Amino acid sequence: MSDRGILERWGRESASYDAFTSVALDLLETDERVRAARAEWEEFVTTSHGDVFEDVDVANPRDELFVDALYYDFVVDQFVEFAEREFGFTLVNPEPSANSDALSVSFRELHRRVAEADGVTAAPSDALTREDLRNADTDFLRTLYEGVVSREIRLALGEYYTPRGVAELAVDAIDADDFETATFLDPGCGSGVFPAVCIDRKIAAMRGDRAPAEIVESVTDSVVGIDLNPVAVKSTKLNYLLSLLPVLEDADVDAVELPVFLTDALGLSHDGDLSFAGETFEPTADYLVGNPPWIPWGRLSEDVKDRWRATDADLDLLPHDGADSRLGYANDDVSIPYVWVCIHRYLTEGGGASFVMKRDIMTGPAGKLLRTLTVGDRPLALERVHDFNRLRPFGEQVGANAAIYAFRADADHSFPIDATSWTAGDGRADFATVEAIRETLTAARTGVVPVDDEDTTSAWIREDAERGALGECAHDVRHGVKDDAQDVFSISREELAEMESAFVYPYIKSKHVVKYGLFGHELRLVPMRKANEDNEGELKSQYPKTYDYLQSHREALEDRASSWLQKGPFYNVFGLGDYTWSEYKVVWCRLGFKPHFAVVSTVEDDDLGEKLVVPGDHYMFVAAGSEREAHFLCALLNSAIYQRSLKNVASEGKASLSKTVVSKLELPKYRETEASRRLADLSMRAHEIVPEYTDTSKRAYNERTIPELATVQAEIDRTVEEMLTDGTLFSDSGQSTLSTF
């Protein structure tokens, strides 16, 4: 049956949906048993998922989600019963809550009560054939599920449907040694696409060598699903059955029990016993697969947060201190801690895991836990990454970018990580099957490495992307003001009171700059506007106190050794020109290797008022043509890719960030594009954040993590990577010789 046929028959716009939900809503008003069931179900949902109803933009989300769950369960039951009749078996555990004590509500009893009311007809047998079931695939179930449960509620539950092709790619990425004997577990099985793929792989491995009944037994002994959403459990059971039909049709099997459980895989909100085949069941697996829930930490109930914190005692899931002592930050989803706990609880020694998660965790602060590559005391190797870049496997309405991460437990990690980058070849991207992915997308092989080789938790970037940051610098790199007379030109507040302030400026030295901001300034006398300028007459007549101050130090000034200072007046300085007085400059310290870049303009000084900042002798800078250009360049230079490139080309000498080093970077002129504007805006935001945290010592500042700044930095890293990928950094044509990642 076509998608349109499915939606017309059973979707939200169908007559059967209207009839069923109308009766169900009436029963919620009049039937105490239905109201009691809804109350228990609501408590179950909020305990496990947090207050998912709070921000859902529907009239009555609690009633709507409950009725939708009831209706979906009803429709799926009809399909299951049709399959039982057509293929001659009985599913012994159709209820979501079978095999666990997580929820006592009987959906089957409730929806049968609703269906008995006048006007409700939804029997699939009226529209389906045996062949329809035989040919049904995971897209069929996706269409059915998305046709019943509203998008707002699905996203509130953290559910992102995984296309079949992505699931196939993820299962294949674990490189299972023997599909026939391997055991698989999806701890957040959703609609069941991952178990379905595992079943298909196992059937393919056994068919021809094993009898159909043996295959059914082997599969149901070795492919397990867990989920906290009753609708998801029901979906997975139907998907499981559809995947088994090719062998069930030929097997002499009277009854089938499916190992799909309604429970909390993490044991946080529910950790009751599971049963299977009449015995207590404790799942473990050789391989974990799936798409973990993308639920923000801030949406979880306080009780669940407390349980997470208790779990942290064993696994060190909370890398932050003080007010930041959370799983991540308030808006981070819990997918990485979720995966870590599942590996800890279920994965056998030396087992593999393959999960679909956000690609941003390779660079962002929320991904630091993953980049530790340890689960408790178990080392973890990340063996493979499939990166979907800016593609939308979950649909255009889901803004999150995704990647597949394939791990091996109890193994030593090494870099680079094998990575495949997927991009749309002709603009069309088809994720229906892995074959469709390979036909419509372009794959490029590369590697992933940490920005800092000595700290694997630092941002990870593509191995070849750092080479993309090397190229032509379209800007003049200038040296800060050099005067070789610290004692003379450094002005105290007391000395300032005894002279005119016209030639005294806020002056930055190596201790004054951090990424995206200033950590104070000193006062410096810069008695001319250009090097070698003969302005002695001007000083004598208009600024006599300043000139008298210089005269009082004339001997020290004339004794300066630098040949650059032998020209011009006795107070001459070097490294001074029109560029010094540029309204916006990108500055950095050239000494040592501290690649902290900041935009400077004017500062408000208590005695000088608002005045332009002058970079000192230890500084290099680029005079920008505009504020946006300055922030664009600053964002590039502070990005993870450029920072690693700098590390690779910098010398180990004293001036490791010299003009020669920085000039090796691709620093183009600013062009107005969406990406360049975004970079400039992000840098501006970073420069707004830093001053809020400089009311402490610089050491204390450097030792802390600023969540908001880390989030902005992660977005800068992603944007720069995209610009290097699609070529928008290089030319107006947007073409790049860099392979896509």
C-alpha positions in Angstrom: 0.0 0.0 0.0 1.3 3.5 -0.8 2.1 6.2 1.7 -0.9 8.1 0.6 -3.1 5.0 1.0 -1.8 4.4 4.6 -2.5 8.0 5.6 -5.9 8.1 4.0 -6.9 4.9 5.8 -5.4 5.4 9.2 -3.6 8.8 9.4 -4.6 11.9 11.4 -6.9 13.1 8.6 -8.7 9.7 8.2 -12.2 8.9 9.2 -11.1 6.1 11.5 -8.8 8.5 13.4 -11.5 11.1 13.9 -14.0 8.4 15.0 -11.6 6.7 17.4 -10.2 9.9 19.0 -13.6 11.4 19.4 -14.9 8.5 21.3 -11.7 8.2 23.4 -11.9 11.9 24.4 -15.5 11.4 25.4 -14.5 8.4 27.5 -11.8 10.5 29.2 -14.7 12.8 30.4 -17.0 10.0 31.5 -15.1 6.8 32.2 -13.2 6.5 35.5 -11.1 3.6 34.4 -10.0 5.5 31.3 -9.1 8.6 33.4 -7.2 6.4 35.8 -5.3 4.8 33.0 -4.4 8.2 31.5 -3.2 9.4 35.0 -0.9 6.4 35.4 0.4 6.8 31.9 1.0 10.5 32.3 3.0 9.9 35.5 5.0 7.2 33.7 5.8 9.6 30.8 6.8 12.6 33.0 8.9 10.4 35.3 10.8 8.9 32.4 11.0 11.8 29.9 10.5 14.9 32.1 7.8 17.5 31.4 7.5 16.9 27.7 4.1 18.5 27.6 5.1 22.0 28.8 6.3 23.4 25.5 4.2 21.4 23.0 2.2 23.8 20.9 -1.1 21.8 20.9 -4.4 22.6 22.7 -4.2 19.7 25.2 -1.0 17.8 24.8 -1.6 15.3 27.6 -4.9 14.2 26.3 -3.8 14.3 22.7 -0.6 12.2 23.2 -2.5 9.7 25.3 -5.3 9.3 22.7 -2.8 9.1 19.9 -0.9 6.4 21.7 -4.1 4.5 22.3 -5.2 4.8 18.6 -1.7 3.9 17.3 -1.7 0.8 19.6 -5.1 -0.1 18.2 -4.1 0.2 14.6 -0.9 -1.8 15.2 -2.8 -4.5 17.0 -5.0 -4.8 13.9 -2.0 -5.4 11.8 -0.6 -8.0 14.2 -3.8 -9.8 14.4 -4.0 -9.8 10.6 -0.5 -11.2 10.4 -1.4 -13.9 12.9 -4.4 -15.1 10.9 -2.6 -15.0 7.6 0.7 -16.7 8.6 -0.7 -19.0 11.3 1.1 -18.0 14.5 0.2 -16.2 17.8 2.2 -13.3 19.3 2.2 -14.1 23.0 3.3 -10.7 24.2 1.6 -8.0 22.1 1.1 -5.5 25.0 3.8 -2.9 25.4 4.0 -3.7 29.1 4.3 -7.4 28.7 7.5 -8.9 30.1 8.0 -6.0 32.5 6.2 -4.2 35.4 6.9 -0.7 34.2 3.3 0.1 33.4 0.1 -1.7 34.4 -2.1 0.1 31.8 -3.5 -2.4 29.3 -3.7 -0.5 26.0 -5.4 -3.4 24.3 -8.3 -3.4 26.9 -8.7 0.4 26.5 -8.6 0.6 22.8 -10.9 -2.3 22.3 -13.4 -0.5 24.6 -13.1 2.5 22.4 -13.4 0.5 19.2 -16.6 -1.1 20.3 -18.4 2.2 20.2 -20.5 3.1 17.2 -18.8 4.4 14.1 -15.3 3.2 14.8 -14.0 0.9 12.1 -10.3 0.5 11.3 -9.7 -3.2 10.5 -6.6 -3.3 8.3 -7.9 -6.6 6.8 -10.3 -4.5 4.8 -7.5 -2.8 2.9 -4.5 -5.1 3.2 -3.5 -8.4 1.6 -1.0 -11.1 2.6 1.3 -9.7 -0.1 1.1 -6.2 1.5 2.4 -7.6 4.8 5.1 -9.6 3.0 6.4 -6.5 1.2 6.0 -4.1 4.0 9.2 -2.4 5.1 10.3 0.0 7.8 9.2 3.0 5.7 5.7 1.6 5.9 5.8 1.8 9.7 7.4 5.2 9.7 4.6 6.5 7.5 2.0 5.0 9.8 3.7 6.3 13.0 4.3 9.8 11.7 0.7 9.8 10.2 -0.7 9.3 13.7 1.6 10.9 16.3 2.1 14.7 15.7 5.5 16.0 14.9 5.5 18.3 17.9 4.9 15.5 20.3 7.4 13.2 18.6 10.2 15.8 19.0 9.1 16.6 22.6 9.8 12.9 23.4 13.2 13.2 21.7 12.3 10.8 18.9 13.9 11.3 15.6 12.9 8.6 13.1 16.1 7.0 11.7 15.8 6.2 8.0 16.5 2.6 7.1 19.6 3.4 5.1 21.2 5.2 8.1 20.4 2.3 10.3 22.0 -0.1 7.8 25.1 2.0 7.6 25.3 2.1 11.4 24.9 -1.7 11.8 27.4 -2.4 9.0 29.9 0.1 10.7 30.4 -2.2 13.7 31.9 -4.9 11.4 30.4 -7.8 13.3 32.6 -10.9 13.2 29.6 -13.3 12.8 26.1 -12.1 12.4 24.7 -15.7 12.9 25.9 -16.0 16.5 26.2 -12.3 17.5 23.8 -10.7 19.9 22.4 -7.2 19.4 20.6 -4.7 21.6 19.0 -1.4 20.8 18.5 0.3 24.2 16.2 3.0 22.7 14.6 1.1 19.9 12.0 3.7 18.8 10.1 2.4 15.8 12.3 -0.6 15.6 14.4 0.1 12.5 17.7 -1.0 14.1 16.4 -4.4 15.3 14.8 -4.9 11.9 18.2 -4.3 10.1 19.9 -6.7 12.6 17.2 -9.3 12.0 17.7 -9.0 8.2 21.4 -9.4 8.6 21.1 -12.5 10.8 18.5 -14.1 8.5 20.8 -13.6 5.5 23.7 -15.2 7.5 21.6 -18.3 8.5 19.3 -18.9 5.5 20.1 -22.0 3.6 22.0 -23.5 6.6 19.3 -23.5 9.2 15.7 -24.5 9.3 13.1 -21.6 9.4 12.0 -22.5 12.9 15.6 -22.5 14.1 16.2 -19.1 12.5 13.1 -17.7 14.3 14.4 -19.1 17.6 18.0 -17.8 17.0 16.8 -14.3 16.1 14.4 -14.0 19.1 17.3 -15.2 21.3 19.7 -12.6 20.0 18.1 -9.4 18.8 16.6 -7.3 21.7 14.9 -3.9 21.9 14.2 -1.7 24.9 12.3 1.6 25.0 10.6 3.8 27.6 7.8 4.8 25.2 4.9 2.3 25.0 4.2 3.5 21.4 7.8 2.8 20.4 7.7 -0.7 22.0 4.5 -1.5 20.0 6.1 -0.2 16.8 9.2 -2.3 17.3 7.2 -5.4 17.9 5.3 -4.9 14.6 8.6 -4.1 12.8 10.2 -7.2 14.4 7.3 -9.4 13.1 7.4 -7.9 9.6 11.2 -8.7 9.5 10.5 -12.3 10.6 7.7 -12.9 8.2 10.0 -14.3 5.4 11.0 -17.2 7.7 7.8 -17.4 9.8 5.9 -18.1 6.6 7.8 -21.4 6.2 8.4 -22.2 9.8 6.3 -24.6 11.8 5.9 -22.2 14.7 2.6 -21.8 16.7 3.7 -19.0 19.0 6.3 -16.2 19.0 7.5 -14.2 21.9 9.5 -11.0 21.0 12.3 -9.7 23.2 11.1 -6.1 23.1 10.7 -4.5 26.6 9.1 -1.4 28.0 11.6 -0.3 30.6 14.3 2.2 31.3 17.5 1.0 29.7 19.5 3.2 32.1 17.6 2.0 35.2 17.0 5.6 36.3 13.2 6.0 36.3 12.5 2.3 36.3 14.7 -0.7 37.0 12.3 -3.6 37.5 12.9 -7.2 36.5 12.4 -8.3 32.9 11.1 -11.7 32.0 11.3 -13.7 28.7 10.3 -17.2 27.9 9.0 -17.6 31.5 12.4 -16.7 33.1 14.1 -13.7 34.5 15.9 -11.9 31.7 19.1 -9.8 32.1 20.1 -8.4 28.7 23.7 -8.2 27.5 24.9 -8.0 24.0 28.0 -8.3 21.8 26.8 -5.2 19.9 24.8 -2.1 20.8 23.1 -0.2 18.0 20.6 2.7 17.8 19.7 6.3 17.9 19.7 7.4 21.5 17.1 10.0 22.7 18.0 13.6 22.0 16.2 15.0 25.1 17.6 18.3 26.7 18.9 17.9 30.2 16.8 20.8 31.3 13.6 19.0 30.4 14.2 16.0 32.7 12.5 15.9 36.1 14.5 16.7 39.2 14.1 13.1 40.3 15.7 11.8 37.1 18.4 14.4 37.3 19.2 13.2 40.8 19.4 9.6 39.6 21.8 10.7 36.8 24.0 12.4 39.4 24.0 9.2 41.4 25.0 7.2 38.3 27.9 9.7 37.8 29.6 8.4 40.9 30.6 5.3 38.9 31.1 6.7 35.4 32.2 10.3 35.8 29.5 11.6 33.5 29.5 15.2 34.9 32.8 16.9 33.8 31.7 20.3 35.1 32.0 22.0 38.5 29.9 24.3 40.6 26.9 25.8 38.8 27.9 23.9 35.7 27.7 20.5 37.4 25.2 19.0 35.1 25.3 16.3 32.4 26.2 18.9 30.0 24.7 22.3 29.9 21.0 23.1 30.3 20.2 22.6 26.7 22.5 19.7 25.9 20.8 16.5 25.2 21.5 13.4 27.2 22.5 11.2 24.2 26.2 10.8 25.1 25.7 9.9 28.8 22.9 7.6 27.7 25.3 5.7 25.4 28.0 5.6 28.1 25.6 4.1 30.6 24.4 1.5 28.1 27.9 0.5 27.2 28.6 0.1 30.9 25.5 -1.9 31.6 25.0 -4.1 28.5 28.1 -4.4 26.3 30.2 -7.6 26.7 33.9 -7.4 26.9 35.5 -6.4 23.6 32.0 -5.7 22.2 31.1 -3.1 19.6 28.6 -0.2 19.6 27.3 2.0 16.7 25.1 5.0 17.5 23.6 7.9 15.5 24.3 11.1 17.4 24.9 14.8 16.7 27.9 15.5 14.6 28.6 18.6 16.8 29.9 16.4 19.6 33.2 16.1 17.8 33.9 19.8 18.5 31.4 21.2 21.1 31.6 21.3 24.9 28.8 18.7 25.2 30.9 16.2 23.4 33.8 16.3 25.8 32.6 13.1 27.5 32.7 11.2 24.3 36.2 12.5 23.5 37.5 11.1 26.8 37.1 7.6 25.1 36.6 5.9 28.5 33.5 4.5 30.1 34.3 4.2 33.8 37.5 2.2 33.8 36.9 0.7 30.3 38.9 2.1 27.5 37.0 2.8 24.3 38.2 3.0 20.7 36.3 5.0 18.2 36.9 3.0 15.1 34.7 4.7 12.4 32.7 7.9 11.8 30.1 8.4 9.1 29.5 12.1 8.9 26.4 13.5 7.2 27.6 17.1 7.4 24.7 19.5 6.7 22.4 16.8 5.2 19.1 16.1 6.9 18.6 12.4 7.4 15.7 13.1 9.8 14.0 15.5 7.4 14.4 19.2 6.6 12.4 20.2 9.7 14.9 18.7 12.1 17.8 21.1 12.4 20.3 18.8 14.1 23.2 17.5 12.0 24.0 13.8 12.5 26.9 11.4 12.3 27.3 7.7 13.0 29.9 6.7 15.7 31.2 3.1 15.8 33.1 2.1 18.9 35.0 -0.9 20.2 35.0 -1.4 24.0 38.1 -2.5 26.0 40.4 -1.4 23.2 43.1 1.1 22.8 42.3 4.1 20.7 44.5 5.6 18.0 44.3 8.6 15.7 43.4 9.4 13.0 39.9 8.0 13.2 38.7 6.4 10.0 36.0 8.8 8.7 33.6 8.9 5.7 32.1 12.2 4.7 28.7 12.1 2.9 27.4 14.9 0.7 24.7 15.2 -1.8 26.1 14.7 -5.3 23.4 16.3 -7.5 21.3 17.8 -4.8 19.2 14.7 -4.1 19.7 12.7 -0.9 18.0 9.4 -0.5 18.3 7.6 2.9 15.8 4.9 2.3 18.4 2.1 2.0 22.2 1.9 2.2 22.2 1.3 -1.5 20.2 4.5 -2.1 22.7 6.4 0.1 25.6 5.2 -2.0 23.8 6.0 -5.2 22.7 9.5 -4.4 25.5 10.7 -2.1 29.2 11.2 -2.6 31.5 9.6 -0.1 35.0 10.9 0.7 37.4 9.1 3.0 39.5 11.0 5.5 40.5 10.9 9.1 39.6 12.8 12.4 42.3 14.1 14.7 42.2 16.2 17.9 43.2 19.9 17.7 45.7 19.2 20.5 47.7 16.0 20.2 48.4 16.0 23.9 44.7 16.4 24.8 42.3 14.0 23.0 39.4 15.7 24.7 40.1 18.9 22.7 37.9 19.5 19.6 38.3 16.9 16.8 38.7 18.1 13.3 39.1 16.4 9.9 42.6 15.4 9.2 42.8 17.1 5.8 40.7 20.1 6.7 43.6 21.7 8.7 45.5 21.8 5.4 42.6 23.8 4.0 43.4 26.5 6.5 46.8 26.9 5.0 47.0 29.2 2.0 47.3 32.9 1.1 47.0 35.7 3.6 45.3 38.6 1.9 46.2 41.0 4.8 49.3 42.8 6.0 50.5 41.4 9.3 51.9 44.3 11.4 54.2 44.5 14.4 53.1 46.3 17.5 54.7 49.5 18.7 58.4 49.1 19.7 60.1 51.7 21.7 62.9 49.9 23.6 62.4 52.1 26.7 59.8 50.6 29.0 60.7 52.8 31.9 60.2 55.9 29.9 57.1 55.2 27.8 55.2 53.2 30.4 53.1 55.9 32.2 51.8 55.6 35.7 48.5 57.2 36.7 50.5 59.7 38.8 52.7 60.6 35.8 49.6 61.0 33.6 48.3 63.6 36.0 51.5 65.7 35.3 51.2 65.7 31.4 48.7 66.1 28.6 46.8 62.9 27.8 46.7 63.4 24.0 49.6 61.0 23.3 48.9 58.5 26.1 46.9 55.4 25.0 45.6 52.1 26.4 48.4 49.7 25.7 48.3 45.9 25.6 51.1 43.5 26.6 51.3 39.7 26.6 49.3 39.4 29.8 46.4 41.4 28.6 44.7 39.3 25.9 42.6 36.2 26.0 40.6 34.7 23.2 37.9 37.2 22.3 38.8 39.8 24.8 41.1 42.0 26.9 42.2 41.3 30.4 43.0 44.9 31.3 45.6 47.3 29.8 48.4 49.6 30.7 49.1 53.2 29.8 51.7 54.0 27.2 53.1 57.2 25.8 53.1 57.1 22.0 54.5 60.6 21.1 54.0 60.5 17.4 51.5 59.1 14.8 54.0 57.6 12.4 57.5 56.3 12.9 60.2 58.9 12.1 57.6 61.7 12.1 59.2 65.1 12.9 56.6 66.5 15.3 59.0 68.0 17.9 57.8 71.5 17.2 54.2 70.4 17.7 55.0 68.8 21.1 56.9 71.9 22.3 54.2 74.3 21.5 51.0 72.4 22.1 52.0 69.7 24.6 54.8 71.2 26.6 54.4 69.0 29.6 54.7 65.9 27.5 57.7 67.3 25.7 59.3 68.3 29.1 58.7 64.7 30.3 60.5 63.3 27.2 63.4 65.8 27.6 63.9 64.7 31.1 64.6 61.2 29.8 66.5 62.3 26.7 69.8 60.6 27.6 68.0 57.2 28.1 66.2 57.6 24.9 69.3 58.4 22.9 71.1 55.5 24.4 68.7 52.9 22.9 70.6 50.4 20.8 68.2 49.6 18.0 69.2 51.0 14.7 65.5 51.4 13.8 65.4 54.2 16.4 68.4 56.2 15.2 66.3 58.1 12.7 63.8 60.9 13.5 63.4 62.7 16.8 65.2 61.4 19.9 61.9 59.9 21.2 61.3 58.0 17.9 59.4 54.7 18.1 59.1 51.8 15.6 56.2 49.8 14.3 53.9 52.8 14.0 51.9 53.9 11.0 48.4 54.5 9.8 47.6 50.8 10.5 48.2 51.4 14.2 45.3 53.8 14.3 42.9 51.5 12.5 39.5 51.5 14.2 39.5 47.6 14.4 42.5 45.4 14.8 42.9 41.6 15.3 45.7 41.2 17.8 47.7 38.3 19.2 50.9 37.8 21.2 53.8 36.6 19.0 55.8 35.2 21.8 55.6 31.6 23.0 52.6 29.6 21.6 49.4 31.1 23.0 47.2 31.4 19.9 44.6 33.7 21.5 43.2 36.2 19.0 41.0 39.1 19.9 39.5 42.2 18.2 40.5 45.5 19.8 39.1 48.9 19.1 38.6 51.5 21.9 38.3 51.0 25.6 36.9 53.2 28.3 39.7 54.2 30.7 39.0 56.0 33.9 41.5 58.8 33.1 41.7 58.8 29.4 38.1 58.3 28.6 37.3 56.3 25.4 40.5 55.8 23.5 41.9 53.6 20.8 43.9 50.6 22.0 47.6 50.4 20.8 49.2 46.9 20.5 52.6 46.6 22.2 56.0 45.3 21.2 55.0 41.6 21.9 52.0 41.9 19.6 51.2 41.3 16.0 48.0 42.5 14.4 46.0 42.9 11.3 44.3 46.2 10.7 40.9 45.4 9.4 38.8 47.5 7.0 35.6 47.1 9.0 34.3 45.7 12.3 32.8 42.7 10.5 36.0 41.9 8.7 37.9 42.1 12.0 35.5 39.7 13.7 35.4 37.4 10.7 39.2 37.0 10.8 39.2 36.6 14.6 36.7 33.8 14.4 38.8 32.1 11.7 42.0 32.3 13.7 40.4 31.1 16.9 38.6 28.2 15.2 39.7 24.6 16.0 41.0 24.0 12.4 43.1 27.1 12.3 44.4 26.6 15.8 45.7 23.1 14.8 47.1 24.4 11.6 49.0 27.1 13.5 50.4 24.4 15.8 51.7 22.5 12.9 53.4 25.4 11.2 54.6 27.4 14.2 58.3 27.2 15.0 59.5 26.2 18.4 61.5 29.4 18.8 60.7 32.4 20.9 58.5 34.1 18.3 56.3 31.1 17.4 53.4 33.2 16.2 55.3 35.6 14.0 54.3 37.3 10.8 55.8 34.5 8.8 53.8 31.8 10.6 50.4 33.6 10.5 50.9 34.6 6.9 50.8 30.9 6.0 47.1 30.8 6.8 44.2 31.2 4.4 43.0 34.7 5.5 40.9 36.1 2.7 39.4 39.5 2.3 36.0 39.8 3.9 33.1 39.1 1.5 29.4 39.4 2.5 28.1 35.9 2.6 25.7 34.1 5.0 28.6 32.1 6.5 31.0 35.1 6.8 28.3 37.2 8.5 27.5 34.3 10.8 31.2 34.0 11.8 31.4 37.7 12.4 28.3 37.7 14.5 29.6 34.7 16.6 32.9 36.5 17.2 31.0 39.6 18.3 28.9 37.5 20.7 32.1 35.9 22.1 33.6 39.4 22.7 30.4 40.3 24.6 30.7 37.2 26.8 34.3 37.5 27.9 34.1 40.8 29.8 31.5 39.3 32.0 34.1 36.9 33.5 37.2 39.1 33.7 36.6 40.2 37.3 39.0 37.6 38.6 42.7 36.7 38.2 43.8 35.7 34.7 44.9 32.3 36.1 41.4 31.7 37.6 39.9 32.8 34.3 42.0 30.4 32.3 41.1 27.5 34.6 37.4 27.8 34.2 35.0 26.8 31.5 32.4 29.4 30.4 29.5 27.4 29.0 28.1 30.1 26.9 31.5 30.9 25.4 32.2 27.2 24.7 28.9 26.9 22.9 29.7 29.9 20.7 33.2 28.5 20.0 31.7 25.2 18.9 29.4 27.0 16.4 32.5 28.9 15.1 34.3 25.6 14.7 31.4 24.1 12.7 31.0 27.2 10.5 34.7 27.3 9.6 34.6 23.6 8.8 31.6 24.2 6.5 33.3 27.1 4.8 36.4 25.0 4.1 34.3 22.2 2.9 32.1 24.0 0.4 34.8 26.5 -0.7 33.0 29.7 0.3 36.1 30.8 2.1 38.2 30.7 -1.0 36.4 32.4 -3.9 33.2 33.9 -5.0 32.6 30.8 -7.1 32.4 28.7 -3.9 34.7 26.1 -5.5 37.3 24.3 -3.4 39.9 21.7 -4.1 39.4 20.4 -0.7 37.6 17.0 -0.5 34.3 17.2 1.2 33.9 16.1 4.8 
